[in-house]
Amino acid sequence: MTWRLLPAGERGVLAELDDLDAVLTLDATLTTLAAGGDPPWHAVEDRVPAARTLLLTVRDPRDLGAVTDALGNVLAALGVHFEAAIRPLGRPKRRLEPHTGAEVVELAVHYDGPDLAEVARLCGLSADEVVAAHTGRLWRVGFAGFAPGFAYLVDGDPRLRTPRRTEPRTAVPAGSVGLAGAFSGIYPRSSPGGWQLIGRTDAALFDVDRDPPALLRPGAWVRFVAAP
């Protein structure tokens, strides 16, 4: 595993990593460390995972040096044991499971998406098998992006790996549930998009009047259930 730490303003440090597997492994490790509330992790205000980076911010700039040093130590330790700790995305050596007290969000989905039959063909499954695979295990919120409330969900059934559409749609309805590569995601609002749409949910993914506004946040888990 290769990594480097970069300054991010007066209160932040950015860890650059090889891939999303490394980000998820580091984020899970920091979740465990932060749960103890021990220094210097008590000083961390926020963690923001992305596809190949993890941003840490602190409340007090005076704590940034200690947090950066501790983060470097964690990365060095992970690097030694990385092959045992990590699993290639979609080909798990060991599958991450929700820790005690982890947030699990249940979403009812109407599996009637316009691309369901095409996804089934691409994956070599029947439409019912696609639905069973999508609902058959928990998905983890890896990171957020693209639009407010849009979460990239990982750790799903590897049989559901499917390419994006060759021609993106100019408008995808809010609540559409899609697949792209190793990810699943839900469009929080109407927007252009090229994911394969397999269903739809009535859940509000982003609401400015809710605290917090985003329904799905990194570190949480999602359980999809087929709506009647």
Secondary structure by P-SEA (a helix, b strand, c coil): ccbbbbbccccbbbbbcccaaaaaaaaaaaaaaaaaccccccccccccccccbbbbbbccccaaaaaaaaaaaaaaaaaaccccccccccccccccccccccbbbbbbbcccccaaaaaaaaacccaaaaaaaaacccccccccccccccccccccccccccccccccccccccccccccccbbbbcccccccccccccccccccccccccccccccccbbbbbbbcc
